[in-house]
Amino acid sequence: MGELKVLLALTTEDNDYQREQASVAQATADRLGISLQVVYAGNEAIGQTKQILGIVHDESERPHTVIVEPVGTGMLPVATTAVKNGVGWIVLNRESDYLAPLREESSPPIGSVVTDNVEIGRIQGRQFAALLPDGGAVLYIEGPATDVSKQRRAGLGETLPANIQIESARGNWTEESGSQVLKTRLRFYGDSPANVGIVGCMNDAMAMGARRVVEALEDPEVRGQWLKIPFTGVDGVPSTGKVWVENRLLAATVIQPVMAGVALELVAEAVDAGTQVPETTVLSPESYPALEELGATA
């Protein structure tokens, strides 16, 4: 293929799914003969913008294509600048309306690779129903108020039984943010988990952060009460989320396919064929364990 240069811009290194994105992308790049540069934004939207623009404007570093999972918005100004400099633009895990007009005026790859985040929310609603067949309350730790979180919450609303109530809090996709949510709840409502039937989170990292706070509680009786409660998440990375479920640290997760490797393959195929990538490629999530198995266990 020659020396195809690709920049992979991810949100934060403090997240197991983002690290898995980088790992799978590097393996894919090595297999396809792509020169891959991976950068993390530290969950800073402005920092991510500056990071990408700095590389795009540097002719010695300028990649053929940028693959980016935005921290915040869809990054239209950055995408426009990249395309004007002849750089392709692939967005991960965001639906971006601005891609269609950019595709009309550019030959480099322009498109998106997304997970069906509404379906992730639907699966979580079914998981909660299986784990709380008689109803109850879920302490639900969401991600930041981006499209991803909104879509997952919308999907949850489609399948959540009427006898299950949601107590919502916000994290930032990291273990530390999950820990902070649980610490805040304990500070305001006391140590007792009497009104919590599940600690459900929008990713595995936040779920484990919350669980680690529980594991550190000094009162063994209170700690034992909390540890009887199911903790659930999303991502299902083979070396973390899936292992946590298998070791019963989490009751369930939702496997989110790794998008970065798929994006690299699409770019490589388009460059080889002299064609454009699909405008949107949607990947399907799945429950882990399967919902039937989860219901039987509960």
Secondary structure, 3 states (H helix, E strand, C coil): CCCEEEEEEECCCCCHHHHHHHHHHHHHHHHHCEEEEEEECCCCHHHHHHHHHHHHHCCCCCCCEEEECCCCCCCHHHHHHHHHCCCEEEEECCCCCCHHHHHHCCCCCEEEEEECHHHHHHHHHHHHHHHCCCCEEEEEEECCCCHHHHHHHHHHHHHCCCCEEEEEEECCCCHHHHHHHHHHHHHHHCCCCCCCCEEEECCHHHHHHHHHHHHCCCCHHHHHHHHCCCEECCECCCCCHHHHHHCCCCCEEEECCCHHHHHHHHHHHHHHHCCCCCCEEEECCEEECCHHHHHHHC
